Amino acid sequence: MVNTKTVLIVGHGDVIDQSLQSHFEKEGCRCFLSGRDVDVFDSADVQRIFEKEDPEYVFVSSLRSGGIEANRKYPAEFFYQNLVSDIHVLEAAYRHKVSRLIYFGSSCVYPAKASQPIKEKALLTGPLEPTSEAYAVAKISGLKLAEYYRRQYGVNWVSVIPATVYGPGLDTDIEQAHVLGALLGKFHRAAAEGQKTVEVWGDGSPRREFVYSEDFVSAILLLLDKDIKDIPVNAGTGEDITIKSLARMIAGVVGFEGKISFDRSKPGGVKRKLLDSRRLKSFGWRPRVDLQEGIKRTYQWYKDHRL
């Protein structure tokens, strides 16, 4: 039987958005995307898409995101674009009685010195990491807005805080992307150009958690069918890795054989942000793709589609 559901995906075309679109289009759903089909900065246009297409599933990701350097350069845009789009889309979703909406936060919404692994209840219990503060405040606002609609109007909406999602469709812009994508692009270019050294920001000691896009989509599909009592829900693998080890892993996958140096004058971000994802796993979800295999698949996609 053909799936005729209509899906609205709000984001900036990153790996989360692309993975959701790919899944639902394969299922026969009609997918509408921010930017292509609706201007989410225009409240009237947002109302139009809801009135015309009547989406049953709405997924709200980020209109602007990136790594440390992008966050430092464009804090106003990171704050404004995410906040305005969230306000327009969530209000329209409520007015048009959308049955299932999932809002995506980010692990940077948690306090910089939160106890590890980070439980959902740690939200708003301490200061944020300064290098991502503007983005984090915008995403916290979106998480709380989804919570307030749920509390006041009884809508069955869910908010999810994922570890860094990666996979086919990953942004590999060296200046803008999150750490895994930026390193993948940097090491590929170094190998292709025969460079002898690749420089990585910071001392390499911060630890990061990553979840492969295919595994993340499976978590979202599970949550769509669950009656979640409390939000948000963390979505991570439960394993993290130092930036130094990540760089070496990516270098090995790409085939870079030169030296990896670390620029300690550059910021490395918060020391650790490992998510406590026991609630999600209690629903039966388990990640299937380990980090090295996921990087190999991502790099193969990169070679097939970006080169």
C-alpha positions as CSV (number, residue, x, y, z in Angstrom):
1,M,0.0,0.0,0.0
2,V,1.4,3.4,-1.0
3,N,2.1,5.8,1.9
4,T,0.4,9.1,1.2
5,K,1.5,11.0,4.3
6,T,2.7,14.6,3.8
7,V,5.9,15.6,5.6
8,L,7.3,19.1,6.2
9,I,11.1,19.2,7.0
10,V,12.4,22.5,8.3
11,G,16.1,23.0,8.3
12,H,19.0,24.1,6.0
13,G,19.5,20.9,4.1
14,D,22.0,19.3,6.4
15,V,22.5,15.6,7.0
16,I,19.5,15.3,9.3
17,D,17.2,16.9,6.8
18,Q,18.5,14.9,3.9
19,S,18.3,11.6,5.8
20,L,14.7,12.2,6.8
21,Q,13.7,13.3,3.2
22,S,15.4,10.3,1.7
23,H,13.6,7.9,4.1
24,F,10.1,9.4,3.7
25,E,10.3,9.8,-0.1
26,K,11.3,6.1,-0.4
27,E,8.2,5.3,1.7
28,G,6.1,7.2,-0.9
29,C,5.4,10.3,1.2
30,R,5.2,13.8,-0.2
31,C,8.0,15.9,1.3
32,F,8.1,19.7,1.5
33,L,11.3,21.5,2.5
34,S,12.0,24.9,4.0
35,G,13.9,27.1,1.5
36,R,12.6,25.1,-1.5
37,D,8.9,25.0,-0.8
38,V,8.4,27.6,2.0
39,D,10.1,30.6,3.4
40,V,10.0,30.0,7.1
41,F,11.0,33.6,7.9
42,D,7.7,34.7,6.4
43,S,4.9,33.8,8.8
44,A,2.3,34.2,6.0
45,D,4.1,31.8,3.7
46,V,4.4,29.3,6.6
47,Q,0.6,29.5,7.1
48,R,0.2,29.0,3.4
49,I,2.1,25.7,3.3
50,F,0.2,24.4,6.2
51,E,-3.2,25.4,4.7
52,K,-2.3,24.1,1.3
53,E,-0.5,20.8,2.1
54,D,-1.8,20.0,5.5
55,P,1.4,18.1,6.7
56,E,0.9,15.2,9.1
57,Y,4.5,15.0,10.2
58,V,6.6,18.1,10.9
59,F,10.3,17.9,11.7
60,V,12.0,21.1,12.9
61,S,15.8,21.1,12.7
62,S,18.2,24.1,12.4
63,L,18.1,26.9,9.9
64,R,21.7,27.7,10.7
65,S,24.3,25.6,12.4
66,G,28.1,25.0,12.2
67,G,31.3,24.5,14.0
68,I,33.2,26.7,16.4
69,E,34.5,29.2,13.8
70,A,31.1,29.7,12.2
71,N,29.5,30.1,15.7
72,R,32.1,32.8,16.6
73,K,31.6,34.7,13.3
74,Y,27.9,34.7,13.0
75,P,26.2,34.6,16.4
76,A,23.4,37.0,15.5
77,E,22.4,35.0,12.4
78,F,22.6,31.7,14.3
79,F,20.3,33.2,17.0
80,Y,17.9,35.1,14.8
81,Q,17.4,32.6,12.0
82,N,16.7,29.6,14.3
83,L,14.5,31.5,16.7
84,V,12.3,33.2,14.1
85,S,11.8,29.9,12.1
86,D,10.9,28.0,15.2
87,I,8.3,30.6,16.3
88,H,6.6,30.6,12.9
89,V,6.6,26.9,12.3
90,L,5.5,25.8,15.8
91,E,2.7,28.3,15.9
92,A,1.4,27.2,12.5
93,A,1.7,23.6,13.4
94,Y,-0.4,24.2,16.5
95,R,-3.0,26.2,14.6
96,H,-3.4,23.5,12.0
97,K,-3.5,20.7,14.5
98,V,-0.4,18.8,13.4
99,S,-0.6,15.4,15.1
100,R,3.1,14.6,15.2
101,L,5.9,17.2,15.4
102,I,9.5,16.4,16.4
103,Y,11.8,19.3,17.3
104,F,15.6,18.7,17.2
105,G,17.8,20.4,19.7
106,S,21.6,20.0,20.0
107,S,23.9,18.7,22.7
108,C,25.4,22.2,23.0
109,V,22.1,23.2,24.9
110,Y,23.5,21.6,28.0
111,P,25.7,23.4,30.5
112,A,29.4,23.4,29.7
113,K,30.2,21.7,33.0
114,A,27.3,19.3,33.2
115,S,27.9,16.0,34.8
116,Q,28.7,13.2,32.4
117,P,26.9,11.4,30.8
118,I,24.4,14.3,30.5
119,K,20.9,13.6,31.6
120,E,17.9,15.5,30.1
121,K,17.2,17.1,33.4
122,A,20.5,19.0,33.2
123,L,18.9,21.5,30.8
124,L,19.1,25.1,32.1
125,T,21.1,24.1,35.2
126,G,24.3,26.1,34.4
127,P,26.2,28.4,32.0
128,L,26.7,27.4,28.4
129,E,29.9,26.9,26.4
130,P,30.7,30.5,25.2
131,T,31.8,29.4,21.7
132,S,28.3,28.1,20.9
133,E,26.1,30.2,23.2
134,A,24.1,32.1,20.6
135,Y,23.1,28.9,18.8
136,A,22.5,27.1,22.1
137,V,20.2,29.8,23.4
138,A,18.1,29.8,20.2
139,K,17.8,26.0,20.4
140,I,16.9,26.0,24.1
141,S,14.1,28.5,23.2
142,G,12.8,26.2,20.6
143,L,12.9,23.2,23.0
144,K,11.0,25.2,25.6
145,L,8.5,26.5,23.1
146,A,7.7,22.9,22.0
147,E,7.3,22.0,25.6
148,Y,5.0,24.9,26.3
149,Y,2.7,24.1,23.4
150,R,2.6,20.5,24.6
151,R,1.9,21.6,28.2
152,Q,-0.8,24.2,27.4
153,Y,-2.6,22.6,24.5
154,G,-1.9,18.9,24.9
155,V,-0.3,18.4,21.6
156,N,1.6,15.1,21.2
157,W,4.9,16.7,20.2
158,V,8.4,15.3,21.0
159,S,11.7,17.1,21.2
160,V,15.0,15.2,20.7
161,I,18.6,16.2,21.6
162,P,20.9,14.3,19.4
163,A,24.6,13.8,19.5
164,T,26.4,15.1,16.4
165,V,24.7,13.4,13.4
166,Y,26.9,12.5,10.5
167,G,26.6,10.4,7.3
168,P,25.8,10.8,3.6
169,G,24.9,14.5,3.0
170,L,27.4,15.7,5.6
171,D,28.6,19.3,5.3
172,T,32.4,19.1,4.7
173,D,33.1,22.8,4.4
174,I,36.4,23.3,6.3
175,E,35.4,26.8,7.6
176,Q,31.7,26.2,8.4
177,A,31.1,22.5,9.2
178,H,31.0,20.6,12.5
179,V,34.2,18.9,13.5
180,L,33.8,15.5,11.8
181,G,32.7,17.0,8.4
182,A,35.4,19.8,8.6
183,L,38.1,17.2,9.4
184,L,36.9,14.9,6.6
185,G,37.1,17.8,4.1
186,K,40.5,18.9,5.5
187,F,42.1,15.5,5.4
188,H,40.8,14.7,1.9
189,R,42.2,18.0,0.5
190,A,45.5,17.4,2.2
191,A,45.8,13.8,0.8
192,A,44.8,15.0,-2.7
193,E,47.3,17.9,-2.7
194,G,50.1,15.9,-1.1
195,Q,50.3,18.1,2.0
196,K,52.7,16.9,4.7
197,T,50.8,18.3,7.7
198,V,47.2,18.9,8.7
199,E,46.5,21.3,11.5
200,V,43.6,20.7,14.0
201,W,42.2,23.3,16.3
202,G,42.8,22.9,20.1
203,D,44.9,20.3,21.9
204,G,42.9,17.3,20.7
205,S,41.6,16.3,24.2
206,P,37.9,17.3,24.0
207,R,35.6,14.3,23.6
208,R,32.7,14.2,21.2
209,E,29.8,11.7,20.5
210,F,28.5,10.9,17.1
211,V,25.5,9.1,15.7
212,Y,25.2,7.8,12.2
213,S,22.3,9.3,10.2
214,E,20.7,6.0,9.4
215,D,20.7,5.1,13.2
216,F,19.3,8.5,14.0
217,V,16.4,8.2,11.5
218,S,15.6,4.8,13.1
219,A,15.4,6.5,16.5
220,I,13.0,9.2,15.1
221,L,10.8,6.6,13.5
222,L,10.6,4.8,16.9
223,L,9.7,8.0,18.7
224,L,6.9,8.8,16.2
225,D,5.1,5.7,17.4
226,K,5.6,6.3,21.1
227,D,3.6,8.1,23.7
228,I,6.5,10.0,25.3
229,K,5.7,11.3,28.8
230,D,8.6,13.7,29.2
231,I,10.6,15.7,26.8
232,P,13.3,16.2,25.6
233,V,14.8,12.8,24.8
234,N,18.5,12.4,24.3
235,A,19.7,10.4,21.2
236,G,23.3,9.3,21.3
237,T,25.3,6.1,21.1
238,G,26.7,6.3,24.6
239,E,30.3,6.3,23.3
240,D,32.5,9.3,22.6
241,I,36.0,9.8,21.2
242,T,38.7,12.4,21.6
243,I,39.3,14.9,18.7
244,K,42.8,13.6,18.5
245,S,41.6,10.0,18.0
246,L,38.9,11.1,15.6
247,A,41.5,13.0,13.5
248,R,43.6,9.9,13.3
249,M,40.7,7.7,12.4
250,I,39.6,10.1,9.6
251,A,43.2,10.4,8.3
252,G,43.3,6.6,8.1
253,V,40.0,6.3,6.2
254,V,41.0,9.1,3.8
255,G,44.6,7.8,3.3
256,F,46.5,10.8,4.7
257,E,49.9,9.7,5.8
258,G,51.4,13.0,6.9
259,K,51.7,14.6,10.3
260,I,48.7,15.8,12.4
261,S,49.5,18.9,14.5
262,F,47.3,20.6,17.1
263,D,47.0,24.4,17.4
264,R,46.6,25.0,21.1
265,S,46.0,28.7,20.6
266,K,42.7,27.9,19.0
267,P,39.5,27.0,20.9
268,G,38.5,23.4,21.2
269,G,35.1,23.9,22.7
270,V,33.6,22.2,25.8
271,K,35.7,19.3,27.1
272,R,33.0,16.7,26.9
273,K,29.3,16.3,26.1
274,L,28.4,12.7,26.3
275,L,24.6,12.2,26.4
276,D,22.8,9.8,28.7
277,S,20.5,8.1,26.2
278,R,19.1,5.4,28.5
279,R,15.5,6.6,28.0
280,L,15.7,6.2,24.2
281,K,17.4,2.8,24.6
282,S,14.7,1.7,27.0
283,F,12.2,2.0,24.1
284,G,14.2,-0.6,22.2
285,W,16.5,1.5,20.1
286,R,20.1,0.5,19.5
287,P,22.7,2.1,17.1
288,R,23.9,-0.3,14.5
289,V,26.8,1.5,12.7
290,D,30.0,2.1,14.6
291,L,32.0,5.2,14.1
292,Q,34.8,3.9,11.9
293,E,32.3,2.1,9.6
294,G,30.1,5.3,9.5
295,I,33.1,7.4,8.5
296,K,34.0,5.0,5.7
297,R,30.4,5.1,4.4
298,T,30.4,8.9,4.6
299,Y,33.7,9.3,2.8
300,Q,32.5,6.9,0.1
301,W,29.4,9.1,-0.4
302,Y,31.7,12.2,-0.4
303,K,33.8,10.7,-3.2
304,D,30.8,9.6,-5.2
305,H,28.8,12.9,-5.0
306,R,31.2,15.8,-4.2
307,L,34.2,15.1,-6.3
